[in-house]
Amino acid sequence: MANALSVRRFVVSVLGLIALGGLSGCDTFLWSKPLDCSTVKLQAESGRDDAEIASATGASVDEVSRCHRGDSSANDGGAMPSGF
Protein backbone atom coordinates (compact mmCIF):
# COMPACT_ATOMS: atom_id res chain seq x y z
CA MET A 1 0.00 0.00 0.00
CA ALA A 2 2.75 2.44 0.93
CA ASN A 3 4.65 1.54 -2.21
CA ALA A 4 1.63 2.28 -4.44
CA LEU A 5 1.14 5.62 -2.70
CA SER A 6 4.81 6.48 -3.25
CA VAL A 7 4.57 5.64 -6.97
CA ARG A 8 1.42 7.74 -7.30
CA ARG A 9 3.11 10.73 -5.67
CA PHE A 10 6.08 10.35 -8.00
CA VAL A 11 3.85 10.22 -11.09
CA VAL A 12 1.86 13.26 -9.97
CA SER A 13 5.08 15.16 -9.27
CA VAL A 14 6.52 14.37 -12.70
CA LEU A 15 3.29 15.35 -14.44
CA GLY A 16 3.22 18.59 -12.46
CA LEU A 17 6.77 19.43 -13.52
CA ILE A 18 5.94 18.70 -17.14
CA ALA A 19 2.89 20.97 -16.93
CA LEU A 20 4.94 23.78 -15.36
CA GLY A 21 7.61 23.40 -18.01
CA GLY A 22 4.99 23.64 -20.74
CA LEU A 23 3.42 26.73 -19.22
CA SER A 24 6.74 28.53 -18.89
CA GLY A 25 6.82 29.15 -22.64
CA CYS A 26 3.35 30.68 -22.71
CA ASP A 27 4.57 34.17 -21.86
CA THR A 28 5.62 34.47 -25.48
CA PHE A 29 1.98 34.59 -26.46
CA LEU A 30 0.70 36.71 -23.60
CA TRP A 31 2.87 39.80 -23.92
CA SER A 32 3.43 41.72 -27.10
CA LYS A 33 6.89 42.00 -28.56
CA PRO A 34 8.37 45.37 -29.46
CA LEU A 35 7.40 46.70 -32.85
CA ASP A 36 10.31 46.83 -35.27
CA CYS A 37 10.06 50.10 -37.19
CA SER A 38 12.17 48.72 -40.03
CA THR A 39 9.41 46.17 -40.63
CA VAL A 40 6.88 49.00 -40.68
CA LYS A 41 9.01 50.86 -43.21
CA LEU A 42 9.23 47.84 -45.52
CA GLN A 43 5.50 47.19 -45.24
CA ALA A 44 4.72 50.84 -45.99
CA GLU A 45 7.02 50.81 -49.01
CA SER A 46 5.11 47.82 -50.37
CA GLY A 47 1.91 49.90 -50.34
CA ARG A 48 0.21 48.81 -47.14
CA ASP A 49 -1.57 51.36 -44.98
CA ASP A 50 -1.20 51.66 -41.20
CA ALA A 51 -4.24 49.50 -40.43
CA GLU A 52 -2.95 46.65 -42.60
CA ILE A 53 0.52 46.91 -41.08
CA ALA A 54 -0.93 46.89 -37.56
CA SER A 55 -2.98 43.81 -38.36
CA ALA A 56 -0.01 42.00 -39.88
CA THR A 57 2.38 42.79 -37.01
CA GLY A 58 -0.06 42.50 -34.11
CA ALA A 59 0.60 46.09 -33.08
CA SER A 60 -1.83 48.94 -32.70
CA VAL A 61 -2.33 51.56 -35.40
CA ASP A 62 -0.94 54.15 -32.95
CA GLU A 63 2.31 52.18 -32.58
CA VAL A 64 2.65 51.96 -36.36
CA SER A 65 2.06 55.70 -36.76
CA ARG A 66 4.70 56.39 -34.08
CA CYS A 67 7.23 54.60 -36.29
CA HIS A 68 6.30 56.91 -39.18
CA ARG A 69 6.77 59.99 -36.99
CA GLY A 70 10.13 58.76 -35.73
CA ASP A 71 8.79 59.04 -32.19
CA SER A 72 11.40 57.96 -29.66
CA SER A 73 8.68 56.16 -27.71
CA ALA A 74 8.36 53.62 -30.52
CA ASN A 75 9.30 50.23 -29.18
CA ASP A 76 12.57 49.90 -31.07
CA GLY A 77 14.32 52.53 -28.97
CA GLY A 78 14.02 55.26 -31.56
CA ALA A 79 16.40 53.59 -34.02
CA MET A 80 14.49 54.87 -37.06
CA PRO A 81 15.63 58.22 -38.40
CA SER A 82 13.14 61.00 -37.89
CA GLY A 83 12.89 61.58 -41.65
CA PHE A 84 11.03 58.34 -42.20
ZAVOPA-333823 format. One line per field, with one value per residue: x, y, z of N, C-alpha, C, O in turn; residue number from 1. Coordinates in Angstrom, 2 decimals. Layout:
REM ZAVOPA-333823
n_px	(X / ...)
n_py	(Y / ...)
n_pz	(Z / ...)
ca_px	(X / ...)
ca_py	(Y / ...)
ca_pz	(Z / ...)
c_px	(X / ...)
c_py	(Y / ...)
c_pz	(Z / ...)
o_px	(X / ...)
o_py	(Y / ...)
o_pz	(Z / ...)
pos	(NUM / ...)
REM end
This chain:
REM ZAVOPA-333823
n_px	(0.82 / 1.87 / 3.90 / 2.53 / 1.32 / 3.56 / 4.54 / 2.42 / 2.56 / 5.03 / 4.48 / 2.50 / 4.01 / 5.95 / 4.28 / 3.27 / 5.59 / 6.13 / 3.88 / 4.29 / 6.67 / 5.75 / 4.00 / 5.71 / 6.66 / 4.57 / 4.45 / 5.37 / 3.25 / 1.51 / 2.40 / 3.05 / 5.48 / 8.18 / 7.63 / 9.10 / 10.43 / 11.67 / 10.46 / 7.93 / 8.54 / 9.31 / 6.91 / 5.26 / 6.47 / 5.80 / 3.23 / 1.21 / -1.28 / -1.49 / -3.34 / -3.40 / -0.75 / -0.61 / -2.38 / -1.03 / 1.34 / 0.53 / 0.46 / -0.71 / -2.52 / -1.70 / 0.90 / 2.17 / 1.92 / 3.54 / 6.04 / 6.25 / 6.38 / 8.80 / 8.97 / 10.46 / 9.39 / 8.61 / 8.72 / 11.24 / 13.34 / 13.80 / 15.31 / 14.83 / 15.37 / 14.36 / 13.36 / 11.75)
n_py	(-1.20 / 1.28 / 1.48 / 1.76 / 4.20 / 5.83 / 5.60 / 6.76 / 9.40 / 10.12 / 9.98 / 11.95 / 14.16 / 14.28 / 14.70 / 17.18 / 18.76 / 18.60 / 19.91 / 22.50 / 23.15 / 23.25 / 25.40 / 27.49 / 28.54 / 29.98 / 32.71 / 33.97 / 34.28 / 35.83 / 38.42 / 41.33 / 41.73 / 44.02 / 46.50 / 46.48 / 49.05 / 49.05 / 46.98 / 48.06 / 50.14 / 48.74 / 47.42 / 49.60 / 50.68 / 48.76 / 49.36 / 49.07 / 50.22 / 51.91 / 50.51 / 47.95 / 47.20 / 47.22 / 45.14 / 42.99 / 42.87 / 42.68 / 44.84 / 48.02 / 50.56 / 53.06 / 52.57 / 51.87 / 54.28 / 55.87 / 54.93 / 55.96 / 58.68 / 58.81 / 58.80 / 58.74 / 57.11 / 54.85 / 51.32 / 50.34 / 51.67 / 54.08 / 53.85 / 54.37 / 56.79 / 60.21 / 61.23 / 59.46)
n_pz	(0.00 / 0.86 / -0.97 / -3.42 / -3.00 / -2.88 / -5.51 / -6.89 / -5.95 / -7.02 / -9.80 / -10.05 / -9.30 / -11.36 / -13.59 / -12.86 / -12.97 / -15.69 / -16.71 / -15.64 / -16.92 / -19.57 / -19.43 / -18.97 / -21.33 / -22.31 / -21.95 / -24.13 / -25.83 / -24.43 / -23.88 / -25.74 / -28.32 / -28.94 / -31.43 / -34.54 / -36.24 / -38.70 / -40.03 / -40.30 / -42.03 / -44.37 / -44.95 / -45.42 / -47.66 / -49.48 / -50.04 / -48.18 / -45.86 / -42.61 / -40.97 / -42.11 / -41.74 / -38.96 / -38.37 / -39.53 / -38.04 / -35.44 / -33.83 / -32.54 / -34.36 / -33.57 / -32.59 / -34.98 / -36.40 / -34.81 / -35.49 / -38.06 / -37.51 / -36.31 / -33.62 / -30.46 / -28.57 / -29.77 / -29.95 / -30.64 / -29.58 / -30.76 / -33.08 / -35.74 / -38.24 / -37.98 / -40.32 / -41.61)
ca_px	(0.00 / 2.75 / 4.65 / 1.63 / 1.14 / 4.81 / 4.57 / 1.42 / 3.11 / 6.08 / 3.85 / 1.86 / 5.08 / 6.52 / 3.29 / 3.22 / 6.77 / 5.94 / 2.89 / 4.94 / 7.61 / 4.99 / 3.42 / 6.74 / 6.82 / 3.35 / 4.57 / 5.62 / 1.98 / 0.70 / 2.87 / 3.43 / 6.89 / 8.37 / 7.40 / 10.31 / 10.06 / 12.17 / 9.41 / 6.88 / 9.01 / 9.23 / 5.50 / 4.72 / 7.02 / 5.11 / 1.91 / 0.21 / -1.57 / -1.20 / -4.24 / -2.95 / 0.52 / -0.93 / -2.98 / -0.01 / 2.38 / -0.06 / 0.60 / -1.83 / -2.33 / -0.94 / 2.31 / 2.65 / 2.06 / 4.70 / 7.23 / 6.30 / 6.77 / 10.13 / 8.79 / 11.40 / 8.68 / 8.36 / 9.30 / 12.57 / 14.32 / 14.02 / 16.40 / 14.49 / 15.63 / 13.14 / 12.89 / 11.03)
ca_py	(0.00 / 2.44 / 1.54 / 2.28 / 5.62 / 6.48 / 5.64 / 7.74 / 10.73 / 10.35 / 10.22 / 13.26 / 15.16 / 14.37 / 15.35 / 18.59 / 19.43 / 18.70 / 20.97 / 23.78 / 23.40 / 23.64 / 26.73 / 28.53 / 29.15 / 30.68 / 34.17 / 34.47 / 34.59 / 36.71 / 39.80 / 41.72 / 42.00 / 45.37 / 46.70 / 46.83 / 50.10 / 48.72 / 46.17 / 49.00 / 50.86 / 47.84 / 47.19 / 50.84 / 50.81 / 47.82 / 49.90 / 48.81 / 51.36 / 51.66 / 49.50 / 46.65 / 46.91 / 46.89 / 43.81 / 42.00 / 42.79 / 42.50 / 46.09 / 48.94 / 51.56 / 54.15 / 52.18 / 51.96 / 55.70 / 56.39 / 54.60 / 56.91 / 59.99 / 58.76 / 59.04 / 57.96 / 56.16 / 53.62 / 50.23 / 49.90 / 52.53 / 55.26 / 53.59 / 54.87 / 58.22 / 61.00 / 61.58 / 58.34)
ca_pz	(0.00 / 0.93 / -2.21 / -4.44 / -2.70 / -3.25 / -6.97 / -7.30 / -5.67 / -8.00 / -11.09 / -9.97 / -9.27 / -12.70 / -14.44 / -12.46 / -13.52 / -17.14 / -16.93 / -15.36 / -18.01 / -20.74 / -19.22 / -18.89 / -22.64 / -22.71 / -21.86 / -25.48 / -26.46 / -23.60 / -23.92 / -27.10 / -28.56 / -29.46 / -32.85 / -35.27 / -37.19 / -40.03 / -40.63 / -40.68 / -43.21 / -45.52 / -45.24 / -45.99 / -49.01 / -50.37 / -50.34 / -47.14 / -44.98 / -41.20 / -40.43 / -42.60 / -41.08 / -37.56 / -38.36 / -39.88 / -37.01 / -34.11 / -33.08 / -32.70 / -35.40 / -32.95 / -32.58 / -36.36 / -36.76 / -34.08 / -36.29 / -39.18 / -36.99 / -35.73 / -32.19 / -29.66 / -27.71 / -30.52 / -29.18 / -31.07 / -28.97 / -31.56 / -34.02 / -37.06 / -38.40 / -37.89 / -41.65 / -42.20)
c_px	(0.86 / 3.54 / 3.80 / 1.42 / 2.39 / 4.92 / 3.60 / 1.92 / 4.19 / 5.48 / 3.20 / 2.91 / 5.69 / 5.55 / 3.17 / 4.41 / 6.67 / 4.97 / 3.51 / 5.95 / 6.91 / 4.41 / 4.47 / 6.97 / 5.63 / 3.47 / 4.87 / 4.33 / 1.17 / 1.12 / 3.34 / 4.92 / 7.01 / 8.18 / 8.70 / 9.94 / 10.61 / 11.17 / 8.27 / 7.28 / 8.88 / 7.78 / 4.89 / 5.21 / 6.34 / 3.66 / 0.84 / -0.04 / -1.37 / -2.07 / -3.82 / -1.64 / 0.27 / -1.52 / -1.93 / 1.03 / 1.83 / 0.07 / -0.65 / -1.50 / -1.51 / 0.56 / 2.92 / 2.86 / 3.22 / 5.99 / 7.36 / 6.79 / 8.19 / 10.11 / 9.74 / 10.71 / 8.27 / 9.18 / 10.66 / 13.67 / 14.65 / 15.11 / 16.09 / 14.82 / 14.32 / 12.58 / 12.14 / 9.75)
c_py	(1.26 / 2.61 / 2.12 / 3.78 / 6.41 / 6.62 / 6.70 / 9.16 / 11.09 / 10.72 / 11.60 / 14.37 / 15.37 / 15.07 / 16.84 / 19.37 / 19.59 / 19.82 / 22.35 / 24.13 / 23.85 / 25.03 / 27.83 / 29.20 / 29.97 / 32.19 / 34.78 / 34.93 / 35.61 / 38.17 / 40.13 / 41.99 / 43.42 / 45.42 / 47.16 / 47.83 / 49.84 / 47.83 / 47.06 / 49.73 / 49.99 / 47.59 / 48.42 / 51.03 / 49.86 / 48.24 / 49.62 / 50.06 / 50.94 / 50.55 / 48.09 / 46.23 / 46.50 / 45.49 / 42.73 / 41.81 / 42.54 / 43.73 / 46.93 / 49.94 / 52.73 / 53.82 / 52.28 / 53.42 / 56.35 / 56.08 / 55.59 / 58.28 / 60.01 / 59.04 / 58.15 / 57.00 / 54.92 / 52.52 / 49.75 / 50.79 / 53.76 / 55.09 / 54.12 / 56.36 / 59.00 / 61.39 / 60.47 / 58.86)
c_pz	(0.00 / -0.35 / -3.35 / -4.25 / -3.10 / -4.77 / -7.48 / -7.07 / -6.68 / -9.37 / -11.11 / -9.97 / -10.65 / -13.64 / -14.13 / -13.01 / -15.03 / -17.47 / -16.69 / -16.44 / -19.27 / -20.62 / -19.22 / -20.23 / -23.08 / -22.65 / -23.21 / -26.13 / -25.68 / -23.69 / -25.32 / -27.17 / -29.10 / -30.97 / -33.50 / -36.36 / -38.58 / -40.76 / -41.10 / -41.95 / -44.46 / -45.94 / -45.90 / -47.42 / -50.00 / -50.63 / -49.30 / -46.31 / -43.52 / -40.60 / -40.87 / -41.93 / -39.63 / -37.46 / -38.61 / -38.77 / -35.61 / -33.24 / -33.27 / -33.81 / -34.85 / -32.91 / -33.98 / -36.75 / -36.02 / -34.83 / -37.45 / -38.71 / -36.46 / -34.24 / -31.40 / -28.72 / -28.49 / -29.88 / -29.64 / -30.50 / -29.79 / -32.60 / -35.42 / -37.14 / -38.45 / -39.25 / -42.34 / -42.76)
o_px	(0.62 / 3.82 / 4.30 / 1.34 / 2.28 / 5.36 / 3.92 / 1.72 / 4.27 / 5.93 / 3.34 / 2.70 / 5.92 / 5.96 / 3.00 / 4.26 / 7.09 / 5.20 / 3.26 / 6.06 / 7.41 / 4.35 / 4.15 / 7.42 / 5.67 / 2.65 / 4.64 / 4.33 / 0.23 / 0.28 / 3.95 / 5.54 / 6.06 / 8.54 / 9.32 / 9.23 / 10.07 / 11.04 / 7.71 / 6.45 / 8.41 / 7.46 / 4.09 / 4.46 / 6.30 / 2.94 / -0.33 / 0.87 / -1.10 / -1.59 / -3.86 / -1.46 / 0.87 / -1.17 / -1.96 / 1.55 / 2.59 / -0.18 / -1.54 / -0.33 / -0.72 / 1.39 / 4.06 / 3.87 / 3.82 / 6.93 / 8.47 / 7.52 / 8.75 / 11.11 / 9.83 / 11.36 / 7.65 / 10.25 / 11.20 / 14.83 / 15.66 / 15.76 / 17.01 / 14.57 / 13.29 / 11.44 / 11.92 / 8.97)
o_py	(2.20 / 3.73 / 2.90 / 4.54 / 7.53 / 7.66 / 7.44 / 10.03 / 12.23 / 11.67 / 12.34 / 15.41 / 16.50 / 15.93 / 17.66 / 20.50 / 20.61 / 20.60 / 23.27 / 25.30 / 24.72 / 25.77 / 28.99 / 30.34 / 30.60 / 32.88 / 35.97 / 35.89 / 36.20 / 39.06 / 39.31 / 42.42 / 43.96 / 44.48 / 48.13 / 47.49 / 50.36 / 47.91 / 46.84 / 49.93 / 50.46 / 47.55 / 48.30 / 51.49 / 50.13 / 47.55 / 49.92 / 50.87 / 49.77 / 49.75 / 47.15 / 45.06 / 45.55 / 44.74 / 41.68 / 40.71 / 42.22 / 43.67 / 46.59 / 50.13 / 53.33 / 54.69 / 52.72 / 53.75 / 57.28 / 56.87 / 56.00 / 58.96 / 61.08 / 59.48 / 56.95 / 56.14 / 54.02 / 52.79 / 48.81 / 50.67 / 54.41 / 56.06 / 54.29 / 57.10 / 58.50 / 61.84 / 60.54 / 58.09)
o_pz	(-0.76 / -0.77 / -4.15 / -5.22 / -3.60 / -5.26 / -8.40 / -7.92 / -7.14 / -10.01 / -12.08 / -10.60 / -11.07 / -14.42 / -15.03 / -13.46 / -15.57 / -18.40 / -17.47 / -16.84 / -19.97 / -21.60 / -19.45 / -20.27 / -24.14 / -23.25 / -23.43 / -26.91 / -26.22 / -23.57 / -26.00 / -26.20 / -29.67 / -31.69 / -33.05 / -37.31 / -39.56 / -41.98 / -42.18 / -42.85 / -45.50 / -47.12 / -46.83 / -48.29 / -51.20 / -51.35 / -49.53 / -46.10 / -43.23 / -39.81 / -40.07 / -41.58 / -39.13 / -36.55 / -37.98 / -38.60 / -34.70 / -32.04 / -34.05 / -34.16 / -35.58 / -33.17 / -34.13 / -37.37 / -36.53 / -34.80 / -37.78 / -39.44 / -36.20 / -33.67 / -31.65 / -28.13 / -27.92 / -29.32 / -29.05 / -30.91 / -29.55 / -32.98 / -36.22 / -36.19 / -38.91 / -39.33 / -43.54 / -43.32)
pos	(1 / 2 / 3 / 4 / 5 / 6 / 7 / 8 / 9 / 10 / 11 / 12 / 13 / 14 / 15 / 16 / 17 / 18 / 19 / 20 / 21 / 22 / 23 / 24 / 25 / 26 / 27 / 28 / 29 / 30 / 31 / 32 / 33 / 34 / 35 / 36 / 37 / 38 / 39 / 40 / 41 / 42 / 43 / 44 / 45 / 46 / 47 / 48 / 49 / 50 / 51 / 52 / 53 / 54 / 55 / 56 / 57 / 58 / 59 / 60 / 61 / 62 / 63 / 64 / 65 / 66 / 67 / 68 / 69 / 70 / 71 / 72 / 73 / 74 / 75 / 76 / 77 / 78 / 79 / 80 / 81 / 82 / 83 / 84)
REM end
